[in-house]
Amino acid sequence: MVINLVFVDASGERREVSSVEGRSLMEAASLSGIPGIDADCGGACACATCQVYVDADWLSRLPPIGESESNMLEFAANRHESSRLACQIKLTPELDGLTVTTPEFQF
């Protein structure tokens, strides 16, 4: 199934992309050339360079943050209450239309 996603950058520019069910949000961003998703570890949850800010309307639809993700987010620059690692968000039909904002920069 095709999953539609919206990435908003720090300046407010919106980019709409489509991906397939089962990919991670990080993979969808990387394959679509979304700036601001560095993904230095390639999705192994070993860095925080795929941090995104999840739109408030979508936070409750995501699975809870796991321990590894929580630990990595401790090192993320500009962490917000809505911060998640895109590599830990698997795309499902329930996430069709997911909107996230990419940080101005990643460390």
N, C-alpha and C positions, 0 to 999 in steps of 0.2 A: 504494500500500500504506500502511496505517496503521502509524505508529511510536509505541510507547508510551514515555513518558519519566517520570522521577522527579526532581523538584527538591526539595532539602532546604534549608531556610533555616538561618541561624546558630543558631536556638533548637532546631533538630532537627525542626521541623514538615515533614512530607512532603506534597508536592502531586503527584498523578499526573495527567498530561495526555496527550493523543494529538495527533499531527500527521500530516502526509503526507510521504512520501518526496520528497526533493529540496529541501525547505525547510531553512533553517539552524536550528540550535538556538536562536539568538537570536530568529528570527522566531516559532518555536513558543512560546517563553517570552513574548514581547511579546503575541502574539495570545491567549494564555491568561491574561494579567494576572499573571504571576509577578513578585512584588516582588524588587528587587535586581538586575534586568537593566535598566539605564538605557538602553543602546544609543543614546547621544547622536548618533553619526554615522550611524545608520540601517543599519549593517552594512557600511560601507565599509572596515573595518579601519583607521580613522583615529583611534580612541580606545581606551581599555581599559575602558569602562564596561559591558561585557557579560562580564567575566571570570567564570569559574566554576571550581570545583575538581572535577576529574573523579575519580570513585570509582576506587580503585586497580585493581579488577577490569576496568575498561574502558579504562584508558590504552593498553594495547597494541593495542586494536582501532581506535584512531583513527589517521588519517593523521598523518605527522610534522608538527611545527610548521614553517610556512614562515617565510621571512625577515621578511616584513612583520608577521606575528603575533608573532614573537619580539621584534622591535623595539618593538611596541606594549606588549607585556607588561613591557618594561623600565620603563615608566611606571606600571604598575598598583600600586595600594596593596595591601599584604598578599599579594604574590605568593608562591605555593607551588610546589613541584616539580610538582604536579598541575594547575597553572593553565593554562587555555586560554581563548581568546576564543570565545564562543558563536557569533559571526557567522562563524567560520571552520570550524565543524563542520557539514557537510552531512549530513542525515538519510538513512540507508540502511537496508535491512532488517537488516543486521548490527548496527545500533545499537538495535534494538528492546529496550527495557528499560534503556537508558542512565540511569545515576544520577549526578547532579551536585549539588554544594552551592553555594549562592550566598553571596558574601561578606556580612559584616554591613553594609558600606557600600562604595560605589564612588566613585572620584575621577575 
